Amino acid sequence: MSASWDPDKEGSALGAEDAGEFSENMQILGEGFRKATLEEDYEKALEARNERRKLLEAKEKKKTELLNK
């Protein structure tokens, strides 16, 4: 069993014998966490944008109704 995350490369048991291998593994882990965090923030931003859009549409509809009276 190898700790190498590159399927074409045989790694050491813990990925620590080669400092470069360990560094690469930690970089991959960090990128995964960053992407997960960014995705969550992105989804929240989309929800907020959709809510603002709904409120603006309701406001415009009400404004049109009042002007047409």
Residue pairs with C-beta under 8 A, 6 or more apart in sequence:
1 13
2 10
2 11
2 12
2 13
3 11
3 12
3 13
3 14
3 15
3 16
3 21
3 25
4 10
4 11
4 12
4 15
4 21
4 25
5 11
5 24
5 25
5 28
6 24
11 18
11 21
12 18
12 21
15 21
15 22
15 25
16 22
